[in-house]
Amino acid sequence: VVRDGEGASKFIEIAVVGAESNDSAKRIALSIANSPLVKTAIAGEDANWGRVVMAVGKAGEPADRDRLAIGFGGVTVARDGLVVPDYDETPVTAHLKGSEIDIAVDIGLGKGHATVWTCDLTHGYIAINADYRS
């Protein structure tokens, strides 16, 4: 179902670890997955980890920016709430050009974990949903 989203071009897996509970991890992962800002950043092939931080924060679950780590395609881009030293965007950009995207988030508070799937949000979605009348 995720792969067949209207106008979707990318399948996104979001893995959250280190939450206070599995339920908390799932709510955080769903907040990231349902964020139009995250989905459009992925559609634009932009490793905008700040949008992921925003989605973690809006989940309403325990989180500490200074313990947060975020990665794309197995490359950690932010740790302890800051961009990693000597961050090289090249492998992340290459990953985001693909059709299967991995986002990893470590909340750094506990042992809770969850994985959810979503798709990107593209101009195609707008065209499909704006070009017909019911």
PEQUIDA-V736973 format. One record per residue. N is the residue number from 1. SS is DSSP state (helix for helix, strand for strand, loop for the rest). PSI is psi in whole degrees, -180 to 180 (NA if undefined). BURIAL is b if it has 9 or more other ideal C-beta (glycine too) atoms within 8 Angstrom, else e. Layout:
<<N & SS & PSI & BURIAL> <N & SS & PSI & BURIAL>>
This chain:
<<1 & loop & -44 & e> <2 & helix & -44 & b> <3 & helix & -20 & e> <4 & helix & 21 & e> <5 & loop & 147 & b> <6 & loop & 117 & e> <7 & loop & 3 & b> <8 & loop & 140 & b> <9 & loop & -11 & b> <10 & loop & 136 & b> <11 & strand & 128 & b> <12 & strand & 127 & b> <13 & strand & 128 & b> <14 & strand & 117 & b> <15 & strand & 122 & b> <16 & strand & 129 & b> <17 & strand & 168 & b> <18 & strand & 14 & b> <19 & strand & 169 & b> <20 & loop & -26 & b> <21 & loop & 167 & e> <22 & helix & -38 & b> <23 & helix & -42 & e> <24 & helix & -43 & b> <25 & helix & -41 & b> <26 & helix & -42 & b> <27 & helix & -38 & b> <28 & helix & -46 & b> <29 & helix & -41 & b> <30 & helix & -34 & b> <31 & helix & -41 & b> <32 & helix & -47 & b> <33 & helix & -33 & b> <34 & loop & 2 & e> <35 & loop & 117 & b> <36 & helix & -32 & e> <37 & helix & -40 & b> <38 & helix & -47 & b> <39 & helix & -39 & b> <40 & helix & -32 & b> <41 & helix & -42 & b> <42 & helix & -41 & b> <43 & helix & -36 & b> <44 & loop & 5 & e> <45 & loop & 42 & e> <46 & loop & 118 & e> <47 & loop & 61 & b> <48 & loop & 86 & b> <49 & helix & -21 & b> <50 & helix & -33 & e> <51 & helix & -34 & b> <52 & helix & -42 & b> <53 & helix & -45 & b> <54 & helix & -45 & b> <55 & helix & -36 & b> <56 & helix & -47 & b> <57 & helix & -38 & e> <58 & helix & -7 & e> <59 & loop & -23 & b> <60 & loop & 16 & e> <61 & loop & 158 & b> <62 & loop & 130 & e> <63 & loop & 151 & b> <64 & loop & 113 & b> <65 & helix & -35 & e> <66 & helix & -2 & e> <67 & helix & -6 & b> <68 & loop & 138 & b> <69 & strand & 140 & b> <70 & strand & 138 & b> <71 & strand & 154 & b> <72 & strand & 125 & b> <73 & loop & 34 & b> <74 & loop & 3 & e> <75 & strand & 118 & b> <76 & strand & 124 & b> <77 & strand & -26 & b> <78 & strand & 140 & b> <79 & strand & 141 & e> <80 & loop & 35 & e> <81 & loop & 5 & b> <82 & strand & 157 & e> <83 & strand & 142 & e> <84 & loop & 146 & b> <85 & loop & 144 & e> <86 & loop & 31 & e> <87 & loop & 126 & e> <88 & loop & 111 & e> <89 & helix & -13 & e> <90 & helix & -52 & e> <91 & helix & -30 & b> <92 & helix & -44 & b> <93 & helix & -42 & b> <94 & helix & -42 & b> <95 & helix & -44 & b> <96 & helix & -17 & b> <97 & loop & -16 & e> <98 & loop & 179 & b> <99 & loop & -10 & e> <100 & strand & 118 & e> <101 & strand & 134 & b> <102 & strand & 129 & b> <103 & strand & 127 & b> <104 & strand & 133 & b> <105 & strand & 127 & b> <106 & strand & 114 & b> <107 & loop & -29 & b> <108 & loop & 22 & e> <109 & loop & -22 & b> <110 & loop & -152 & b> <111 & loop & 5 & e> <112 & strand & 142 & b> <113 & strand & 153 & b> <114 & strand & 153 & b> <115 & strand & 134 & b> <116 & strand & 163 & b> <117 & strand & 148 & b> <118 & strand & -173 & b> <119 & strand & 170 & b> <120 & loop & 171 & b> <121 & loop & 111 & b> <122 & loop & 174 & b> <123 & helix & -31 & e> <124 & helix & -38 & b> <125 & helix & -43 & b> <126 & helix & -46 & b> <127 & helix & -46 & b> <128 & helix & -42 & b> <129 & helix & -10 & e> <130 & helix & -18 & e> <131 & loop & 9 & e> <132 & loop & 160 & e> <133 & loop & 145 & e> <134 & loop & NA & e>>
